Amino acid sequence: MAWIVDAAAAAFLEVGAVVAVLLALIGRLQHRSGDAVQGWLVRHRRLGPLVGAVLGVLPGCGGALVVMPVYLRGTVSFGTVVATLVATMGDASFVLLATAPATAIGVHLTLLVVGVGTGFLVDALGIAPARAATLQRVAPERLAVAVRTAPRPPRPPGPTADRPGPTADRPGPGPDADAARPGPGVLLRGAGGLFWILVVLGGTLVLARLIGAPIAVSVPSAEGTVGTLATVGPTLEGLVGVAGLLVCFALLVLGRGQGTALGCTAIARRGEVLLAAARETAIVVCWVAAAFLVVEVAVVTAGVDLAALPVLGLVGVLVGAGLGLVPGCGPQLVLTGLYVQGVVPLPMLLANALSQDGDALLPLLVLDRRAALLGTGLSTIPGLLVGSVLVGLGW
């Protein structure tokens, strides 16, 4: 079962550690500049598609989620939304950046150019859905709730039988009420702390392996002798990788009921960026590990020769673009993991990257379904066109 350990180690060490650091950095930047970006987007409405594509092409879904509440307020064009949806690759961009940086740069440049062009074209043609009459103003901090739960019927103001008024020990709305909200549980915080310890340890092991520098601390080898990282590194890396994958799974389980991890680096409360980044990384790692295990099962148990698989051609482009219609990042993470393993060709990956909308589509699905359906349909067209052109060019 060494191949299971290898797949787990690869998912956490080669992808998870890099994704965690990137998410933490991006989350911190979004905390400092999120409101400023929204304000600039509102003031420069004509440049909306350009700004939307730039925000969408940022790794993860946080940048794209910045655009959605501004559109739901009616202050930016629908072309801005389409440009954002086309340009975003969601959390799958982290996987590509961690495993194939050169390819990731080319893919993201393509996403940016196609996203800007598509957004301006949509505005020039006047394509836009009819505004929902019941659409409410949505603040950015409410996106986490809006995405996961459907809108509830409004309650009348004032205390009721199931919602008593504020008392000395039950604060009413306002800053005091926000401060009184329960934070993440002790177990969740503990798992988050252990996650970052493993990220530091795993990153050190991988870096030492890449530069060929042995670590001073030695560990027992399989034969009972004492060796260095150069001789027992794979076993130690496998142990850290499996432990990291288990902690990621624990973060998913413990995070249930503790608030959504969706776009968490963009909406997490101050001081919780590291925990939010750990939870979002856990989602990426678990999906990528699933993709890696699928490949290992096919190779080890079924004897599938990946090199002998036929090029999928236009069928692969259709499948990739079709998967992009699925909201969220799960299927897209699996497909990107298969690309990293050499199973999926570039045209299929790029068709999926252009077509998929990541988690940014979910707020629209809840609050403005017509805009969501039209937006995801329009973002699929560039994916089909670009993927087909690449197939025609022999990729």
C-alpha positions as CSV (number, residue, x, y, z in Angstrom):
1,M,0.0,0.0,0.0
2,A,3.0,2.3,-0.5
3,W,1.2,4.0,-3.4
4,I,-1.6,5.2,-1.0
5,V,1.1,6.9,1.2
6,D,2.7,8.4,-1.9
7,A,-0.6,9.8,-3.2
8,A,-1.4,11.3,0.3
9,A,2.1,12.7,0.6
10,A,2.0,14.3,-2.8
11,A,-1.4,15.9,-2.2
12,F,-0.3,17.5,1.0
13,L,3.3,18.2,0.5
14,E,3.4,19.2,-3.2
15,V,0.1,20.9,-3.3
16,G,-1.3,21.6,0.2
17,A,1.8,23.4,1.6
18,V,2.1,25.8,-1.3
19,V,-1.7,26.4,-1.4
20,A,-1.8,27.2,2.3
21,V,0.9,29.8,2.1
22,L,-0.7,31.4,-1.0
23,L,-4.1,31.5,0.6
24,A,-2.8,33.1,3.8
25,L,-1.0,35.8,1.9
26,I,-4.0,36.5,-0.4
27,G,-6.3,36.5,2.6
28,R,-4.3,39.0,4.4
29,L,-4.1,41.3,1.4
30,Q,-7.9,41.0,0.9
31,H,-8.5,42.0,4.5
32,R,-6.5,45.1,4.0
33,S,-7.8,46.1,0.5
34,G,-11.1,44.4,-0.1
35,D,-13.3,47.5,0.6
36,A,-10.9,49.7,-1.4
37,V,-11.2,47.4,-4.4
38,Q,-15.0,47.4,-4.3
39,G,-15.0,51.2,-4.0
40,W,-12.7,51.6,-7.0
41,L,-14.8,49.2,-9.0
42,V,-17.9,51.2,-8.3
43,R,-16.2,54.5,-9.3
44,H,-14.8,53.1,-12.6
45,R,-17.9,51.4,-13.9
46,R,-16.7,51.6,-17.6
47,L,-13.6,49.6,-16.7
48,G,-15.7,47.0,-14.9
49,P,-14.9,44.0,-17.2
50,L,-11.2,44.7,-17.0
51,V,-11.2,45.0,-13.2
52,G,-13.6,42.0,-12.9
53,A,-11.2,39.8,-15.0
54,V,-8.2,40.9,-12.9
55,L,-10.0,40.0,-9.7
56,G,-11.3,36.8,-11.2
57,V,-7.9,35.6,-12.4
58,L,-6.4,35.9,-8.9
59,P,-5.9,32.4,-7.4
60,G,-8.8,31.1,-5.4
61,C,-12.4,32.5,-5.3
62,G,-11.9,35.5,-3.0
63,G,-11.3,38.0,-5.8
64,A,-14.3,36.9,-7.8
65,L,-16.5,37.0,-4.7
66,V,-15.6,40.7,-4.3
67,V,-17.5,41.4,-7.6
68,M,-20.7,39.7,-6.8
69,P,-22.1,41.9,-4.1
70,V,-21.3,45.0,-6.2
71,Y,-23.3,43.6,-9.1
72,L,-26.1,42.6,-6.8
73,R,-26.4,46.2,-5.7
74,G,-26.7,47.2,-9.4
75,T,-23.6,49.3,-9.5
76,V,-21.5,47.4,-12.1
77,S,-22.5,45.9,-15.4
78,F,-23.4,42.3,-16.2
79,G,-20.3,42.2,-18.5
80,T,-18.2,42.7,-15.4
81,V,-19.8,39.5,-13.9
82,V,-19.2,37.5,-17.1
83,A,-15.6,38.7,-17.3
84,T,-15.0,37.6,-13.7
85,L,-16.6,34.2,-14.2
86,V,-14.6,33.6,-17.4
87,A,-11.3,34.6,-15.8
88,T,-11.6,32.7,-12.5
89,M,-10.2,29.3,-12.2
90,G,-11.2,29.0,-8.5
91,D,-9.1,26.9,-6.1
92,A,-7.9,24.8,-9.0
93,S,-5.5,27.6,-9.9
94,F,-3.6,26.8,-6.7
95,V,-3.1,23.2,-7.7
96,L,-1.7,24.3,-11.1
97,L,0.6,27.0,-9.6
98,A,2.0,24.5,-7.1
99,T,2.7,21.7,-9.6
100,A,3.2,23.4,-13.0
101,P,4.1,27.1,-12.6
102,A,5.0,27.7,-16.2
103,T,1.7,26.2,-17.5
104,A,-0.2,28.1,-14.8
105,I,1.2,31.4,-16.0
106,G,0.1,30.7,-19.6
107,V,-3.3,29.5,-18.5
108,H,-3.9,32.5,-16.3
109,L,-2.8,35.0,-19.0
110,T,-5.3,33.3,-21.4
111,L,-8.0,33.5,-18.8
112,L,-7.3,37.2,-18.3
113,V,-7.3,38.1,-22.0
114,V,-10.4,36.0,-22.8
115,G,-12.2,37.3,-19.7
116,V,-11.7,40.9,-20.6
117,G,-12.7,40.5,-24.2
118,T,-15.8,38.5,-23.3
119,G,-16.9,41.0,-20.7
120,F,-16.6,44.0,-23.0
121,L,-18.4,42.1,-25.8
122,V,-21.3,41.3,-23.5
123,D,-21.7,44.9,-22.5
124,A,-21.3,46.1,-26.1
125,L,-24.1,43.7,-27.2
126,G,-26.3,44.8,-24.3
127,I,-26.7,41.3,-22.9
128,A,-28.0,41.3,-19.4
129,P,-30.7,39.5,-17.4
130,A,-33.8,41.1,-16.2
131,R,-33.2,42.4,-12.6
132,A,-35.1,40.4,-10.0
133,A,-37.8,42.5,-8.4
134,T,-37.1,41.1,-4.9
135,L,-33.4,41.4,-5.1
136,Q,-32.0,42.7,-1.9
137,R,-28.8,44.6,-1.2
138,V,-26.1,42.2,-0.2
139,A,-23.2,43.2,1.9
140,P,-19.8,41.4,1.4
141,E,-19.8,40.0,4.9
142,R,-23.2,38.2,4.2
143,L,-21.9,36.3,1.2
144,A,-20.9,33.3,3.4
145,V,-24.5,33.0,4.6
146,A,-26.1,33.8,1.2
147,V,-24.1,31.1,-0.6
148,R,-24.9,28.2,1.7
149,T,-28.5,28.9,2.7
150,A,-31.5,30.1,0.7
151,P,-33.0,33.4,1.8
152,R,-35.4,33.0,4.7
153,P,-38.7,35.0,4.9
154,P,-38.2,38.3,6.7
155,R,-39.1,38.4,10.3
156,P,-41.1,41.3,11.7
157,P,-39.0,43.8,13.7
158,G,-39.0,43.7,17.5
159,P,-38.9,40.8,20.0
160,T,-40.9,37.6,19.4
161,A,-41.6,34.4,21.3
162,D,-38.6,32.6,19.6
163,R,-36.5,35.7,19.4
164,P,-36.6,37.7,22.6
165,G,-35.3,41.2,22.8
166,P,-31.9,42.2,24.0
167,T,-31.1,41.9,27.7
168,A,-28.0,42.4,29.8
169,D,-26.7,38.9,29.0
170,R,-28.1,38.8,25.5
171,P,-26.8,41.8,23.5
172,G,-28.8,43.2,20.6
173,P,-27.5,44.0,17.1
174,G,-24.3,46.0,16.9
175,P,-20.6,45.6,17.6
176,D,-21.3,44.1,21.0
177,A,-23.4,41.4,19.4
178,D,-20.7,40.6,16.9
179,A,-18.2,40.3,19.7
180,A,-20.5,37.9,21.5
181,R,-20.8,35.5,18.6
182,P,-19.0,32.2,19.3
183,G,-15.8,31.8,17.5
184,P,-14.3,28.5,16.2
185,G,-14.3,25.6,18.6
186,V,-11.2,24.5,20.5
187,L,-10.8,21.4,18.5
188,L,-11.1,23.3,15.2
189,R,-8.4,25.8,16.4
190,G,-6.2,22.9,17.6
191,A,-6.5,21.2,14.2
192,G,-5.7,24.5,12.5
193,G,-2.6,24.9,14.6
194,L,-1.5,21.3,13.9
195,F,-2.1,21.9,10.2
196,W,0.4,24.8,10.1
197,I,3.0,22.9,12.1
198,L,2.8,20.1,9.5
199,V,2.9,22.7,6.7
200,V,6.2,24.1,8.1
201,L,7.6,20.7,8.7
202,G,6.5,19.4,5.3
203,G,7.8,22.5,3.5
204,T,11.2,22.1,5.2
205,L,11.4,18.5,4.1
206,V,10.5,19.2,0.5
207,L,12.8,22.2,0.3
208,A,15.7,20.1,1.7
209,R,15.0,17.4,-0.9
210,L,15.0,19.9,-3.7
211,I,18.3,21.5,-2.8
212,G,19.8,18.2,-1.7
213,A,20.7,19.4,1.8
214,P,20.5,16.8,4.5
215,I,18.8,17.7,7.8
216,A,21.0,17.5,11.0
217,V,18.3,15.6,12.9
218,S,18.5,11.9,12.0
219,V,15.8,9.3,12.3
220,P,15.8,5.5,12.4
221,S,15.7,3.9,9.0
222,A,13.7,0.8,8.2
223,E,16.7,-1.4,8.9
224,G,17.1,0.0,12.4
225,T,20.2,2.0,11.6
226,V,20.5,5.8,11.8
227,G,20.4,7.8,8.6
228,T,19.7,11.3,7.3
229,L,16.9,12.7,5.2
230,A,18.8,11.7,2.1
231,T,18.2,8.0,2.9
232,V,15.0,8.0,4.8
233,G,13.4,11.2,3.5
234,P,10.7,9.5,1.4
235,T,9.4,7.6,4.5
236,L,9.5,10.7,6.7
237,E,7.8,12.8,4.0
238,G,5.2,10.1,3.6
239,L,4.5,10.2,7.3
240,V,4.1,13.9,7.3
241,G,2.0,13.8,4.1
242,V,-0.5,11.2,5.6
243,A,-0.7,13.2,8.8
244,G,-1.4,16.3,6.9
245,L,-4.1,14.7,4.9
246,L,-5.8,13.3,8.0
247,V,-5.6,16.8,9.6
248,C,-7.2,18.3,6.5
249,F,-10.0,15.8,6.8
250,A,-10.4,16.7,10.4
251,L,-10.7,20.3,9.5
252,L,-13.5,19.5,7.1
253,V,-15.4,17.6,9.8
254,L,-14.8,19.9,12.7
255,G,-15.6,22.9,10.5
256,R,-19.2,21.8,9.9
257,G,-21.4,24.2,11.8
258,Q,-18.6,26.7,12.4
259,G,-19.3,28.9,9.5
260,T,-18.6,28.3,5.8
261,A,-15.0,28.0,4.5
262,L,-16.2,29.3,1.1
263,G,-14.1,32.4,0.2
264,C,-13.0,32.3,3.8
265,T,-9.8,34.3,3.2
266,A,-11.9,37.1,1.8
267,I,-14.6,37.3,4.6
268,A,-12.9,35.8,7.7
269,R,-12.9,38.0,10.8
270,R,-9.6,39.8,11.7
271,G,-7.2,37.4,13.3
272,E,-8.7,34.3,11.8
273,V,-7.0,34.4,8.4
274,L,-4.7,31.5,9.2
275,L,-7.5,29.2,10.3
276,A,-9.6,30.2,7.3
277,A,-6.7,29.5,5.0
278,A,-6.2,26.1,6.6
279,R,-9.9,25.2,6.2
280,E,-9.9,26.2,2.5
281,T,-6.6,24.4,1.9
282,A,-8.2,21.3,3.4
283,I,-10.9,21.3,0.8
284,V,-8.2,21.6,-2.0
285,V,-6.0,18.8,-0.5
286,C,-8.9,16.3,-0.1
287,W,-10.1,16.8,-3.6
288,V,-6.6,16.6,-5.1
289,A,-5.8,13.5,-3.0
290,A,-8.9,11.9,-4.4
291,A,-7.7,12.6,-8.0
292,F,-4.3,11.2,-7.2
293,L,-5.7,8.1,-5.7
294,V,-7.9,7.5,-8.7
295,V,-4.9,7.6,-10.9
296,E,-2.9,5.3,-8.6
297,V,-5.8,2.8,-8.4
298,A,-6.0,2.8,-12.2
299,V,-2.3,2.2,-12.6
300,V,-1.5,-0.1,-9.8
301,T,-4.6,-2.3,-9.5
302,A,-6.1,-2.1,-13.0
303,G,-2.8,-1.9,-14.9
304,V,-3.9,1.1,-17.0
305,D,-1.2,2.6,-19.1
306,L,-1.7,6.3,-19.0
307,A,0.7,6.9,-21.8
308,A,-1.4,4.7,-24.1
309,L,-4.6,6.7,-23.5
310,P,-5.9,8.4,-26.6
311,V,-6.1,12.1,-26.9
312,L,-9.6,13.1,-26.0
313,G,-9.8,15.9,-28.7
314,L,-13.1,17.7,-29.1
315,V,-14.8,15.2,-26.8
316,G,-12.4,16.2,-24.0
317,V,-13.2,19.9,-24.7
318,L,-16.9,19.2,-24.4
319,V,-16.4,17.3,-21.1
320,G,-14.1,19.9,-19.6
321,A,-16.5,22.8,-20.5
322,G,-19.5,20.7,-19.3
323,L,-17.8,20.1,-15.9
324,G,-17.3,23.9,-15.7
325,L,-21.1,24.3,-15.5
326,V,-21.0,22.5,-12.1
327,P,-21.0,25.2,-9.3
328,G,-18.1,25.0,-6.8
329,C,-14.6,23.8,-7.1
330,G,-14.7,20.1,-6.4
331,P,-14.9,18.6,-9.9
332,Q,-12.5,21.3,-11.2
333,L,-9.9,20.3,-8.6
334,V,-10.2,16.7,-9.6
335,L,-9.8,17.5,-13.3
336,T,-6.8,19.7,-12.6
337,G,-5.3,16.9,-10.5
338,L,-5.7,14.5,-13.4
339,Y,-4.0,17.0,-15.6
340,V,-1.0,17.1,-13.3
341,Q,-0.9,13.3,-13.4
342,G,-0.8,13.5,-17.3
343,V,-4.2,12.0,-17.8
344,V,-6.0,15.1,-19.1
345,P,-4.7,17.2,-22.1
346,L,-4.3,20.9,-22.1
347,P,-7.3,21.8,-24.3
348,M,-9.6,20.0,-21.9
349,L,-8.0,21.8,-18.9
350,L,-8.3,25.2,-20.5
351,A,-11.9,24.6,-21.6
352,N,-12.7,23.8,-18.0
353,A,-10.7,26.7,-16.7
354,L,-12.6,29.2,-18.9
355,S,-16.0,27.6,-18.3
356,Q,-15.9,27.0,-14.6
357,D,-17.0,29.8,-12.2
358,G,-15.7,28.5,-9.0
359,D,-17.5,29.4,-5.9
360,A,-18.3,32.9,-7.3
361,L,-21.5,31.6,-9.0
362,L,-23.1,30.4,-5.7
363,P,-24.2,33.8,-4.5
364,L,-25.9,34.5,-7.8
365,L,-27.6,31.1,-7.7
366,V,-29.2,32.0,-4.3
367,L,-30.0,35.7,-4.9
368,D,-30.4,36.1,-8.7
369,R,-30.9,32.8,-10.4
370,R,-31.5,34.3,-13.9
371,A,-28.2,36.1,-13.8
372,A,-26.4,33.0,-12.5
373,L,-27.7,30.8,-15.3
374,L,-27.1,33.4,-18.0
375,G,-23.6,34.1,-16.7
376,T,-22.5,30.5,-16.5
377,G,-23.9,29.8,-19.9
378,L,-22.0,32.7,-21.4
379,S,-18.7,31.7,-19.7
380,T,-19.0,28.2,-21.2
381,I,-18.8,29.6,-24.8
382,P,-15.2,30.9,-24.6
383,G,-14.2,27.5,-23.1
384,L,-15.6,25.6,-26.0
385,L,-14.1,28.0,-28.6
386,V,-10.6,28.2,-27.1
387,G,-10.4,24.5,-26.4
388,S,-11.5,23.6,-29.9
389,V,-8.9,26.0,-31.4
390,L,-6.2,24.3,-29.4
391,V,-7.3,20.9,-30.6
392,G,-7.3,22.1,-34.2
393,L,-3.7,23.4,-33.7
394,G,-2.7,19.9,-32.6
395,W,-2.4,20.3,-28.8
